[in-house]
Amino acid sequence: MKTRRLHSAVLAVALGACVLASTAPAFAATHTRTAVAAGGWPTPDWYLQGPYQTLADCDLAYEDAAQSGLYTGLVGCHWFRGGGPYMPGFYYEVYIP
């Protein structure tokens, strides 16, 4: 009986992993997570939108982008230190494959 439960648990974990993998872009669109790599730069296919002087301004622009439905994924507002062509400020990120 314990072996059946173990097999069921393994099957449930595997099925859950498959479901999460297939819904990754949709999950990213509805949940805020950071797409900025460890070095501080956006990961491929993620693009910074901004800069905004205040978090409130960034949140307003983020909500507009979310309601437009143009992007597969969105990441909520966060502070970006700046560098390269980007000025310091609040940014949100969009996913464009």
C-alpha positions in Angstrom: 0.0 0.0 0.0 2.9 2.4 0.7 4.3 1.7 -2.7 1.1 2.8 -4.4 1.1 6.0 -2.5 4.7 6.6 -3.4 3.9 6.0 -7.1 0.9 8.3 -6.9 3.0 11.1 -5.3 5.7 10.8 -8.0 3.0 10.9 -10.7 1.4 14.0 -9.1 4.7 15.8 -8.9 5.6 14.9 -12.6 2.1 16.0 -13.8 2.4 19.3 -11.8 5.8 20.0 -13.4 4.4 19.4 -16.9 1.5 21.7 -16.2 3.7 24.5 -14.9 6.1 24.2 -17.8 3.3 24.5 -20.4 1.8 27.5 -18.7 5.0 29.4 -18.0 4.3 32.5 -20.3 0.8 32.8 -18.9 2.1 32.4 -15.4 4.6 35.2 -16.0 1.8 37.5 -17.3 -0.2 37.3 -14.1 2.5 37.0 -11.5 5.2 39.5 -10.7 8.6 38.1 -10.7 11.9 39.5 -11.8 13.2 38.8 -15.2 16.5 40.7 -14.5 19.5 38.4 -14.6 21.9 38.2 -11.7 24.1 40.8 -13.4 21.3 43.3 -13.4 20.4 43.1 -17.1 17.1 41.8 -18.5 17.2 38.2 -19.8 16.7 37.6 -23.5 13.2 38.4 -24.9 12.5 40.6 -21.8 12.6 44.3 -22.4 12.7 47.2 -19.9 9.9 49.8 -20.2 10.6 53.1 -18.6 12.2 54.9 -16.7 9.6 56.3 -14.4 10.5 58.7 -11.7 8.1 57.3 -9.1 6.8 53.8 -8.4 3.2 55.1 -8.7 3.9 56.3 -12.3 5.5 52.9 -13.1 2.5 51.0 -11.6 0.1 53.0 -13.7 2.0 52.3 -16.9 2.2 48.6 -15.9 -1.5 48.4 -15.4 -2.1 50.0 -18.8 0.2 47.5 -20.5 -1.5 44.6 -18.7 -4.9 45.7 -19.8 -3.8 46.2 -23.4 -3.1 42.4 -23.8 -0.2 43.1 -26.2 2.4 41.2 -24.3 2.8 37.5 -23.5 4.4 38.3 -20.1 4.8 41.2 -17.8 7.0 41.7 -14.7 5.9 44.3 -12.2 7.7 47.5 -11.4 11.2 47.5 -9.8 14.1 49.8 -9.4 16.8 49.5 -12.0 20.2 50.9 -11.2 20.9 52.1 -14.7 23.7 51.4 -17.1 24.4 51.3 -20.8 21.6 53.1 -22.5 19.3 52.8 -19.5 18.9 55.6 -17.0 18.3 54.8 -13.3 14.6 54.6 -12.4 11.6 52.4 -12.0 10.9 50.0 -14.9 8.5 47.2 -15.7 9.4 44.5 -18.2 7.6 43.0 -21.1 8.1 39.6 -22.8 8.4 39.7 -26.6 9.4 36.3 -28.0 
